[in-house]
Amino acid sequence: METKFRLKYYTRKTLLTFLGPSELDEHNDPMAKLERERDERLGSRPKKAHSVHIPKRHFHTTHAA
């Protein structure tokens, strides 16, 4: 049953993304309504962990070709 719900959710979200209206107020927005329904059914999504940016190493100053 959950698989069917997830398939329906992702299908509706894709269709709303490409064919739905532009962003509306919170109480009128179909995408926000879809997210609220998903949260009620499956629980809220976990927060994404932010990765720490590590700058690239440049070897042009330390190694001669």
Steps between C-alpha positions, in 0.01 A plus 500: 500500500783738583667431165180594318475822703863593426453432128188717497680771701801519267275493191287787631807697607657461154180603325455801729861601441464511123129558441374654824443865585775733607563551871189608688423594859568227758131412539437486120824339380441142374868408550483608868177302541669194350793538741261534798316183395832318469613617845171383655528160339872422519634748755719800436820464303828486693729801479784466251846510649712782365842399380803709580662660198861389456688708242681325216869440535717664237826325417641749252709673769636187669573262210696591189417318179 
